[in-house]
Amino acid sequence: MAYTEAQREATARYNKKAYDRIDLVVKKGRRDEIKRFAAALGKSTNQFINDAIDRAMAEAADQ
């Protein structure tokens, strides 16, 4: 079943309120490489990047 226009708009409003966006720029072809790597770990690209950020910040806090 497809989303209705009202559902799409409600989701967009929620996402705008609940989440910040960060644009990430990578070299051509790198996006697909990251996507495949994340999938091999059973994660979405977004979750893989968020986990990497969390891990790096935790390591920096421990130093």
mmCIF file of the N, C-alpha and C atoms, coordinates in Angstrom:
data_MODEL
# 
_entry.id   MODEL 
# 
loop_
_atom_site.group_PDB 
_atom_site.id 
_atom_site.type_symbol 
_atom_site.label_atom_id 
_atom_site.label_alt_id 
_atom_site.label_comp_id 
_atom_site.label_asym_id 
_atom_site.label_entity_id 
_atom_site.label_seq_id 
_atom_site.pdbx_PDB_ins_code 
_atom_site.Cartn_x 
_atom_site.Cartn_y 
_atom_site.Cartn_z 
_atom_site.occupancy 
_atom_site.B_iso_or_equiv 
_atom_site.pdbx_formal_charge 
_atom_site.auth_seq_id 
_atom_site.auth_comp_id 
_atom_site.auth_asym_id 
_atom_site.auth_atom_id 
_atom_site.pdbx_PDB_model_num 
ATOM 1   N N  . MET A 1 1  ? 0.847  -1.178 0.000  1.00 0.00 ? 1  MET A N  1 
ATOM 2   C CA . MET A 1 1  ? 0.000  0.000  0.000  1.00 0.00 ? 1  MET A CA 1 
ATOM 3   C C  . MET A 1 1  ? 0.897  1.248  0.000  1.00 0.00 ? 1  MET A C  1 
ATOM 4   N N  . ALA A 1 2  ? 0.631  2.163  -0.885 1.00 0.00 ? 2  ALA A N  1 
ATOM 5   C CA . ALA A 1 2  ? 1.427  3.384  -1.018 1.00 0.00 ? 2  ALA A CA 1 
ATOM 6   C C  . ALA A 1 2  ? 0.977  4.420  0.011  1.00 0.00 ? 2  ALA A C  1 
ATOM 7   N N  . TYR A 1 3  ? 1.932  5.271  0.369  1.00 0.00 ? 3  TYR A N  1 
ATOM 8   C CA . TYR A 1 3  ? 1.606  6.394  1.255  1.00 0.00 ? 3  TYR A CA 1 
ATOM 9   C C  . TYR A 1 3  ? 0.658  7.347  0.554  1.00 0.00 ? 3  TYR A C  1 
ATOM 10  N N  . THR A 1 4  ? -0.238 7.929  1.335  1.00 0.00 ? 4  THR A N  1 
ATOM 11  C CA . THR A 1 4  ? -1.046 9.005  0.774  1.00 0.00 ? 4  THR A CA 1 
ATOM 12  C C  . THR A 1 4  ? -0.229 10.284 0.872  1.00 0.00 ? 4  THR A C  1 
ATOM 13  N N  . GLU A 1 5  ? -0.648 11.300 0.190  1.00 0.00 ? 5  GLU A N  1 
ATOM 14  C CA . GLU A 1 5  ? 0.046  12.594 0.249  1.00 0.00 ? 5  GLU A CA 1 
ATOM 15  C C  . GLU A 1 5  ? 0.031  13.129 1.676  1.00 0.00 ? 5  GLU A C  1 
ATOM 16  N N  . ALA A 1 6  ? -1.068 12.947 2.383  1.00 0.00 ? 6  ALA A N  1 
ATOM 17  C CA . ALA A 1 6  ? -1.168 13.414 3.775  1.00 0.00 ? 6  ALA A CA 1 
ATOM 18  C C  . ALA A 1 6  ? -0.163 12.681 4.663  1.00 0.00 ? 6  ALA A C  1 
ATOM 19  N N  . GLN A 1 7  ? 0.015  11.378 4.441  1.00 0.00 ? 7  GLN A N  1 
ATOM 20  C CA . GLN A 1 7  ? 0.990  10.617 5.228  1.00 0.00 ? 7  GLN A CA 1 
ATOM 21  C C  . GLN A 1 7  ? 2.412  11.085 4.938  1.00 0.00 ? 7  GLN A C  1 
ATOM 22  N N  . ARG A 1 8  ? 2.702  11.346 3.663  1.00 0.00 ? 8  ARG A N  1 
ATOM 23  C CA . ARG A 1 8  ? 4.026  11.850 3.282  1.00 0.00 ? 8  ARG A CA 1 
ATOM 24  C C  . ARG A 1 8  ? 4.312  13.182 3.951  1.00 0.00 ? 8  ARG A C  1 
ATOM 25  N N  . GLU A 1 9  ? 3.334  14.066 3.937  1.00 0.00 ? 9  GLU A N  1 
ATOM 26  C CA . GLU A 1 9  ? 3.503  15.387 4.549  1.00 0.00 ? 9  GLU A CA 1 
ATOM 27  C C  . GLU A 1 9  ? 3.675  15.275 6.065  1.00 0.00 ? 9  GLU A C  1 
ATOM 28  N N  . ALA A 1 10 ? 2.909  14.399 6.703  1.00 0.00 ? 10 ALA A N  1 
ATOM 29  C CA . ALA A 1 10 ? 3.024  14.209 8.147  1.00 0.00 ? 10 ALA A CA 1 
ATOM 30  C C  . ALA A 1 10 ? 4.402  13.645 8.504  1.00 0.00 ? 10 ALA A C  1 
ATOM 31  N N  . THR A 1 11 ? 4.883  12.701 7.719  1.00 0.00 ? 11 THR A N  1 
ATOM 32  C CA . THR A 1 11 ? 6.216  12.138 7.958  1.00 0.00 ? 11 THR A CA 1 
ATOM 33  C C  . THR A 1 11 ? 7.289  13.200 7.785  1.00 0.00 ? 11 THR A C  1 
ATOM 34  N N  . ALA A 1 12 ? 7.179  14.020 6.764  1.00 0.00 ? 12 ALA A N  1 
ATOM 35  C CA . ALA A 1 12 ? 8.151  15.086 6.529  1.00 0.00 ? 12 ALA A CA 1 
ATOM 36  C C  . ALA A 1 12 ? 8.151  16.085 7.683  1.00 0.00 ? 12 ALA A C  1 
ATOM 37  N N  . ARG A 1 13 ? 6.976  16.435 8.189  1.00 0.00 ? 13 ARG A N  1 
ATOM 38  C CA . ARG A 1 13 ? 6.895  17.361 9.330  1.00 0.00 ? 13 ARG A CA 1 
ATOM 39  C C  . ARG A 1 13 ? 7.553  16.755 10.562 1.00 0.00 ? 13 ARG A C  1 
ATOM 40  N N  . TYR A 1 14 ? 7.279  15.487 10.824 1.00 0.00 ? 14 TYR A N  1 
ATOM 41  C CA . TYR A 1 14 ? 7.876  14.807 11.979 1.00 0.00 ? 14 TYR A CA 1 
ATOM 42  C C  . TYR A 1 14 ? 9.397  14.763 11.843 1.00 0.00 ? 14 TYR A C  1 
ATOM 43  N N  . ASN A 1 15 ? 9.882  14.351 10.675 1.00 0.00 ? 15 ASN A N  1 
ATOM 44  C CA . ASN A 1 15 ? 11.330 14.261 10.470 1.00 0.00 ? 15 ASN A CA 1 
ATOM 45  C C  . ASN A 1 15 ? 12.008 15.610 10.638 1.00 0.00 ? 15 ASN A C  1 
ATOM 46  N N  . LYS A 1 16 ? 11.384 16.649 10.151 1.00 0.00 ? 16 LYS A N  1 
ATOM 47  C CA . LYS A 1 16 ? 11.965 17.994 10.280 1.00 0.00 ? 16 LYS A CA 1 
ATOM 48  C C  . LYS A 1 16 ? 12.047 18.410 11.752 1.00 0.00 ? 16 LYS A C  1 
ATOM 49  N N  . LYS A 1 17 ? 11.058 18.019 12.539 1.00 0.00 ? 17 LYS A N  1 
ATOM 50  C CA . LYS A 1 17 ? 11.018 18.369 13.956 1.00 0.00 ? 17 LYS A CA 1 
ATOM 51  C C  . LYS A 1 17 ? 11.963 17.500 14.783 1.00 0.00 ? 17 LYS A C  1 
ATOM 52  N N  . ALA A 1 18 ? 12.095 16.229 14.430 1.00 0.00 ? 18 ALA A N  1 
ATOM 53  C CA . ALA A 1 18 ? 12.793 15.262 15.273 1.00 0.00 ? 18 ALA A CA 1 
ATOM 54  C C  . ALA A 1 18 ? 14.269 15.049 14.916 1.00 0.00 ? 18 ALA A C  1 
ATOM 55  N N  . TYR A 1 19 ? 14.686 15.396 13.709 1.00 0.00 ? 19 TYR A N  1 
ATOM 56  C CA . TYR A 1 19 ? 16.031 15.059 13.256 1.00 0.00 ? 19 TYR A CA 1 
ATOM 57  C C  . TYR A 1 19 ? 16.743 16.268 12.663 1.00 0.00 ? 19 TYR A C  1 
ATOM 58  N N  . ASP A 1 20 ? 18.068 16.287 12.843 1.00 0.00 ? 20 ASP A N  1 
ATOM 59  C CA . ASP A 1 20 ? 18.933 17.229 12.132 1.00 0.00 ? 20 ASP A CA 1 
ATOM 60  C C  . ASP A 1 20 ? 19.508 16.487 10.934 1.00 0.00 ? 20 ASP A C  1 
ATOM 61  N N  . ARG A 1 21 ? 19.831 17.225 9.889  1.00 0.00 ? 21 ARG A N  1 
ATOM 62  C CA . ARG A 1 21 ? 20.420 16.617 8.700  1.00 0.00 ? 21 ARG A CA 1 
ATOM 63  C C  . ARG A 1 21 ? 21.842 17.130 8.536  1.00 0.00 ? 21 ARG A C  1 
ATOM 64  N N  . ILE A 1 22 ? 22.716 16.248 8.098  1.00 0.00 ? 22 ILE A N  1 
ATOM 65  C CA . ILE A 1 22 ? 24.093 16.601 7.766  1.00 0.00 ? 22 ILE A CA 1 
ATOM 66  C C  . ILE A 1 22 ? 24.356 16.083 6.361  1.00 0.00 ? 22 ILE A C  1 
ATOM 67  N N  . ASP A 1 23 ? 24.764 16.962 5.473  1.00 0.00 ? 23 ASP A N  1 
ATOM 68  C CA . ASP A 1 23 ? 25.134 16.520 4.127  1.00 0.00 ? 23 ASP A CA 1 
ATOM 69  C C  . ASP A 1 23 ? 26.573 16.045 4.162  1.00 0.00 ? 23 ASP A C  1 
ATOM 70  N N  . LEU A 1 24 ? 26.816 14.888 3.588  1.00 0.00 ? 24 LEU A N  1 
ATOM 71  C CA . LEU A 1 24 ? 28.141 14.296 3.545  1.00 0.00 ? 24 LEU A CA 1 
ATOM 72  C C  . LEU A 1 24 ? 28.551 14.181 2.089  1.00 0.00 ? 24 LEU A C  1 
ATOM 73  N N  . VAL A 1 25 ? 29.729 14.694 1.760  1.00 0.00 ? 25 VAL A N  1 
ATOM 74  C CA . VAL A 1 25 ? 30.221 14.653 0.390  1.00 0.00 ? 25 VAL A CA 1 
ATOM 75  C C  . VAL A 1 25 ? 31.388 13.674 0.327  1.00 0.00 ? 25 VAL A C  1 
ATOM 76  N N  . VAL A 1 26 ? 31.297 12.704 -0.586 1.00 0.00 ? 26 VAL A N  1 
ATOM 77  C CA . VAL A 1 26 ? 32.362 11.724 -0.795 1.00 0.00 ? 26 VAL A CA 1 
ATOM 78  C C  . VAL A 1 26 ? 32.683 11.656 -2.286 1.00 0.00 ? 26 VAL A C  1 
ATOM 79  N N  . LYS A 1 27 ? 33.862 11.132 -2.615 1.00 0.00 ? 27 LYS A N  1 
ATOM 80  C CA . LYS A 1 27 ? 34.257 11.009 -4.019 1.00 0.00 ? 27 LYS A CA 1 
ATOM 81  C C  . LYS A 1 27 ? 33.335 10.041 -4.748 1.00 0.00 ? 27 LYS A C  1 
ATOM 82  N N  . LYS A 1 28 ? 33.218 10.231 -6.042 1.00 0.00 ? 28 LYS A N  1 
ATOM 83  C CA . LYS A 1 28 ? 32.392 9.359  -6.873 1.00 0.00 ? 28 LYS A CA 1 
ATOM 84  C C  . LYS A 1 28 ? 32.750 7.898  -6.630 1.00 0.00 ? 28 LYS A C  1 
ATOM 85  N N  . GLY A 1 29 ? 31.748 7.070  -6.485 1.00 0.00 ? 29 GLY A N  1 
ATOM 86  C CA . GLY A 1 29 ? 31.938 5.652  -6.277 1.00 0.00 ? 29 GLY A CA 1 
ATOM 87  C C  . GLY A 1 29 ? 32.074 5.270  -4.810 1.00 0.00 ? 29 GLY A C  1 
ATOM 88  N N  . ARG A 1 30 ? 32.464 6.208  -3.963 1.00 0.00 ? 30 ARG A N  1 
ATOM 89  C CA . ARG A 1 30 ? 32.670 5.912  -2.540 1.00 0.00 ? 30 ARG A CA 1 
ATOM 90  C C  . ARG A 1 30 ? 31.350 5.608  -1.843 1.00 0.00 ? 30 ARG A C  1 
ATOM 91  N N  . ARG A 1 31 ? 30.281 6.300  -2.246 1.00 0.00 ? 31 ARG A N  1 
ATOM 92  C CA . ARG A 1 31 ? 28.969 6.079  -1.642 1.00 0.00 ? 31 ARG A CA 1 
ATOM 93  C C  . ARG A 1 31 ? 28.548 4.620  -1.778 1.00 0.00 ? 31 ARG A C  1 
ATOM 94  N N  . ASP A 1 32 ? 28.715 4.063  -2.970 1.00 0.00 ? 32 ASP A N  1 
ATOM 95  C CA . ASP A 1 32 ? 28.339 2.664  -3.185 1.00 0.00 ? 32 ASP A CA 1 
ATOM 96  C C  . ASP A 1 32 ? 29.228 1.727  -2.377 1.00 0.00 ? 32 ASP A C  1 
ATOM 97  N N  . GLU A 1 33 ? 30.506 2.064  -2.257 1.00 0.00 ? 33 GLU A N  1 
ATOM 98  C CA . GLU A 1 33 ? 31.425 1.259  -1.458 1.00 0.00 ? 33 GLU A CA 1 
ATOM 99  C C  . GLU A 1 33 ? 30.992 1.255  0.013  1.00 0.00 ? 33 GLU A C  1 
ATOM 100 N N  . ILE A 1 34 ? 30.636 2.428  0.532  1.00 0.00 ? 34 ILE A N  1 
ATOM 101 C CA . ILE A 1 34 ? 30.178 2.541  1.927  1.00 0.00 ? 34 ILE A CA 1 
ATOM 102 C C  . ILE A 1 34 ? 28.868 1.788  2.109  1.00 0.00 ? 34 ILE A C  1 
ATOM 103 N N  . LYS A 1 35 ? 27.969 1.920  1.145  1.00 0.00 ? 35 LYS A N  1 
ATOM 104 C CA . LYS A 1 35 ? 26.673 1.237  1.224  1.00 0.00 ? 35 LYS A CA 1 
ATOM 105 C C  . LYS A 1 35 ? 26.849 -0.277 1.262  1.00 0.00 ? 35 LYS A C  1 
ATOM 106 N N  . ARG A 1 36 ? 27.726 -0.812 0.418  1.00 0.00 ? 36 ARG A N  1 
ATOM 107 C CA . ARG A 1 36 ? 27.983 -2.255 0.403  1.00 0.00 ? 36 ARG A CA 1 
ATOM 108 C C  . ARG A 1 36 ? 28.618 -2.725 1.713  1.00 0.00 ? 36 ARG A C  1 
ATOM 109 N N  . PHE A 1 37 ? 29.557 -1.936 2.226  1.00 0.00 ? 37 PHE A N  1 
ATOM 110 C CA . PHE A 1 37 ? 30.224 -2.290 3.475  1.00 0.00 ? 37 PHE A CA 1 
ATOM 111 C C  . PHE A 1 37 ? 29.219 -2.313 4.624  1.00 0.00 ? 37 PHE A C  1 
ATOM 112 N N  . ALA A 1 38 ? 28.376 -1.293 4.692  1.00 0.00 ? 38 ALA A N  1 
ATOM 113 C CA . ALA A 1 38 ? 27.356 -1.230 5.740  1.00 0.00 ? 38 ALA A CA 1 
ATOM 114 C C  . ALA A 1 38 ? 26.404 -2.416 5.623  1.00 0.00 ? 38 ALA A C  1 
ATOM 115 N N  . ALA A 1 39 ? 25.986 -2.738 4.419  1.00 0.00 ? 39 ALA A N  1 
ATOM 116 C CA . ALA A 1 39 ? 25.069 -3.866 4.201  1.00 0.00 ? 39 ALA A CA 1 
ATOM 117 C C  . ALA A 1 39 ? 25.711 -5.173 4.642  1.00 0.00 ? 39 ALA A C  1 
ATOM 118 N N  . ALA A 1 40 ? 27.013 -5.317 4.417  1.00 0.00 ? 40 ALA A N  1 
ATOM 119 C CA . ALA A 1 40 ? 27.719 -6.531 4.841  1.00 0.00 ? 40 ALA A CA 1 
ATOM 120 C C  . ALA A 1 40 ? 27.709 -6.663 6.365  1.00 0.00 ? 40 ALA A C  1 
ATOM 121 N N  . LEU A 1 41 ? 27.611 -5.538 7.050  1.00 0.00 ? 41 LEU A N  1 
ATOM 122 C CA . LEU A 1 41 ? 27.525 -5.541 8.509  1.00 0.00 ? 41 LEU A CA 1 
ATOM 123 C C  . LEU A 1 41 ? 26.079 -5.641 8.991  1.00 0.00 ? 41 LEU A C  1 
ATOM 124 N N  . GLY A 1 42 ? 25.139 -5.670 8.046  1.00 0.00 ? 42 GLY A N  1 
ATOM 125 C CA . GLY A 1 42 ? 23.719 -5.743 8.403  1.00 0.00 ? 42 GLY A CA 1 
ATOM 126 C C  . GLY A 1 42 ? 23.157 -4.412 8.844  1.00 0.00 ? 42 GLY A C  1 
ATOM 127 N N  . LYS A 1 43 ? 23.759 -3.316 8.372  1.00 0.00 ? 43 LYS A N  1 
ATOM 128 C CA . LYS A 1 43 ? 23.328 -1.975 8.768  1.00 0.00 ? 43 LYS A CA 1 
ATOM 129 C C  . LYS A 1 43 ? 22.972 -1.151 7.539  1.00 0.00 ? 43 LYS A C  1 
ATOM 130 N N  . SER A 1 44 ? 22.148 -0.134 7.767  1.00 0.00 ? 44 SER A N  1 
ATOM 131 C CA . SER A 1 44 ? 21.921 0.856  6.723  1.00 0.00 ? 44 SER A CA 1 
ATOM 132 C C  . SER A 1 44 ? 23.145 1.761  6.673  1.00 0.00 ? 44 SER A C  1 
ATOM 133 N N  . THR A 1 45 ? 23.297 2.485  5.590  1.00 0.00 ? 45 THR A N  1 
ATOM 134 C CA . THR A 1 45 ? 24.399 3.442  5.482  1.00 0.00 ? 45 THR A CA 1 
ATOM 135 C C  . THR A 1 45 ? 24.306 4.469  6.605  1.00 0.00 ? 45 THR A C  1 
ATOM 136 N N  . ASN A 1 46 ? 23.108 4.943  6.878  1.00 0.00 ? 46 ASN A N  1 
ATOM 137 C CA . ASN A 1 46 ? 22.908 5.937  7.927  1.00 0.00 ? 46 ASN A CA 1 
ATOM 138 C C  . ASN A 1 46 ? 23.329 5.391  9.298  1.00 0.00 ? 46 ASN A C  1 
ATOM 139 N N  . GLN A 1 47 ? 22.906 4.168  9.604  1.00 0.00 ? 47 GLN A N  1 
ATOM 140 C CA . GLN A 1 47 ? 23.259 3.579  10.899 1.00 0.00 ? 47 GLN A CA 1 
ATOM 141 C C  . GLN A 1 47 ? 24.758 3.333  10.996 1.00 0.00 ? 47 GLN A C  1 
ATOM 142 N N  . PHE A 1 48 ? 25.377 2.892  9.913  1.00 0.00 ? 48 PHE A N  1 
ATOM 143 C CA . PHE A 1 48 ? 26.823 2.674  9.899  1.00 0.00 ? 48 PHE A CA 1 
ATOM 144 C C  . PHE A 1 48 ? 27.565 3.979  10.200 1.00 0.00 ? 48 PHE A C  1 
ATOM 145 N N  . ILE A 1 49 ? 27.169 5.058  9.541  1.00 0.00 ? 49 ILE A N  1 
ATOM 146 C CA . ILE A 1 49 ? 27.836 6.349  9.753  1.00 0.00 ? 49 ILE A CA 1 
ATOM 147 C C  . ILE A 1 49 ? 27.590 6.850  11.172 1.00 0.00 ? 49 ILE A C  1 
ATOM 148 N N  . ASN A 1 50 ? 26.362 6.741  11.667 1.00 0.00 ? 50 ASN A N  1 
ATOM 149 C CA . ASN A 1 50 ? 26.073 7.164  13.040 1.00 0.00 ? 50 ASN A CA 1 
ATOM 150 C C  . ASN A 1 50 ? 26.874 6.354  14.056 1.00 0.00 ? 50 ASN A C  1 
ATOM 151 N N  . ASP A 1 51 ? 26.984 5.043  13.843 1.00 0.00 ? 51 ASP A N  1 
ATOM 152 C CA . ASP A 1 51 ? 27.772 4.200  14.748 1.00 0.00 ? 51 ASP A CA 1 
ATOM 153 C C  . ASP A 1 51 ? 29.245 4.604  14.726 1.00 0.00 ? 51 ASP A C  1 
ATOM 154 N N  . ALA A 1 52 ? 29.769 4.897  13.537 1.00 0.00 ? 52 ALA A N  1 
ATOM 155 C CA . ALA A 1 52 ? 31.166 5.312  13.416 1.00 0.00 ? 52 ALA A CA 1 
ATOM 156 C C  . ALA A 1 52 ? 31.408 6.633  14.153 1.00 0.00 ? 52 ALA A C  1 
ATOM 157 N N  . ILE A 1 53 ? 30.481 7.561  14.030 1.00 0.00 ? 53 ILE A N  1 
ATOM 158 C CA . ILE A 1 53 ? 30.590 8.841  14.736 1.00 0.00 ? 53 ILE A CA 1 
ATOM 159 C C  . ILE A 1 53 ? 30.545 8.607  16.242 1.00 0.00 ? 53 ILE A C  1 
ATOM 160 N N  . ASP A 1 54 ? 29.583 7.809  16.703 1.00 0.00 ? 54 ASP A N  1 
ATOM 161 C CA . ASP A 1 54 ? 29.467 7.519  18.141 1.00 0.00 ? 54 ASP A CA 1 
ATOM 162 C C  . ASP A 1 54 ? 30.745 6.878  18.681 1.00 0.00 ? 54 ASP A C  1 
ATOM 163 N N  . ARG A 1 55 ? 31.290 5.918  17.925 1.00 0.00 ? 55 ARG A N  1 
ATOM 164 C CA . ARG A 1 55 ? 32.501 5.228  18.350 1.00 0.00 ? 55 ARG A CA 1 
ATOM 165 C C  . ARG A 1 55 ? 33.683 6.200  18.428 1.00 0.00 ? 55 ARG A C  1 
ATOM 166 N N  . ALA A 1 56 ? 33.847 7.049  17.427 1.00 0.00 ? 56 ALA A N  1 
ATOM 167 C CA . ALA A 1 56 ? 34.954 8.014  17.408 1.00 0.00 ? 56 ALA A CA 1 
ATOM 168 C C  . ALA A 1 56 ? 34.821 9.010  18.559 1.00 0.00 ? 56 ALA A C  1 
ATOM 169 N N  . MET A 1 57 ? 33.608 9.455  18.825 1.00 0.00 ? 57 MET A N  1 
ATOM 170 C CA . MET A 1 57 ? 33.405 10.412 19.921 1.00 0.00 ? 57 MET A CA 1 
ATOM 171 C C  . MET A 1 57 ? 33.649 9.762  21.283 1.00 0.00 ? 57 MET A C  1 
ATOM 172 N N  . ALA A 1 58 ? 33.248 8.504  21.447 1.00 0.00 ? 58 ALA A N  1 
ATOM 173 C CA . ALA A 1 58 ? 33.494 7.793  22.709 1.00 0.00 ? 58 ALA A CA 1 
ATOM 174 C C  . ALA A 1 58 ? 34.994 7.575  22.923 1.00 0.00 ? 58 ALA A C  1 
ATOM 175 N N  . GLU A 1 59 ? 35.703 7.218  21.850 1.00 0.00 ? 59 GLU A N  1 
ATOM 176 C CA . GLU A 1 59 ? 37.149 7.032  21.967 1.00 0.00 ? 59 GLU A CA 1 
ATOM 177 C C  . GLU A 1 59 ? 37.845 8.344  22.323 1.00 0.00 ? 59 GLU A C  1 
ATOM 178 N N  . ALA A 1 60 ? 37.414 9.444  21.712 1.00 0.00 ? 60 ALA A N  1 
ATOM 179 C CA . ALA A 1 60 ? 38.022 10.743 21.997 1.00 0.00 ? 60 ALA A CA 1 
ATOM 180 C C  . ALA A 1 60 ? 37.747 11.160 23.434 1.00 0.00 ? 60 ALA A C  1 
ATOM 181 N N  . ALA A 1 61 ? 36.569 10.837 23.951 1.00 0.00 ? 61 ALA A N  1 
ATOM 182 C CA . ALA A 1 61 ? 36.217 11.195 25.322 1.00 0.00 ? 61 ALA A CA 1 
ATOM 183 C C  . ALA A 1 61 ? 37.045 10.397 26.321 1.00 0.00 ? 61 ALA A C  1 
ATOM 184 N N  . ASP A 1 62 ? 37.458 9.182  25.947 1.00 0.00 ? 62 ASP A N  1 
ATOM 185 C CA . ASP A 1 62 ? 38.244 8.330  26.833 1.00 0.00 ? 62 ASP A CA 1 
ATOM 186 C C  . ASP A 1 62 ? 39.702 8.762  26.922 1.00 0.00 ? 62 ASP A C  1 
ATOM 187 N N  . GLN A 1 63 ? 40.153 9.585  25.995 1.00 0.00 ? 63 GLN A N  1 
ATOM 188 C CA . GLN A 1 63 ? 41.567 9.980  25.977 1.00 0.00 ? 63 GLN A CA 1 
ATOM 189 C C  . GLN A 1 63 ? 41.867 11.099 26.923 1.00 0.00 ? 63 GLN A C  1 
# 
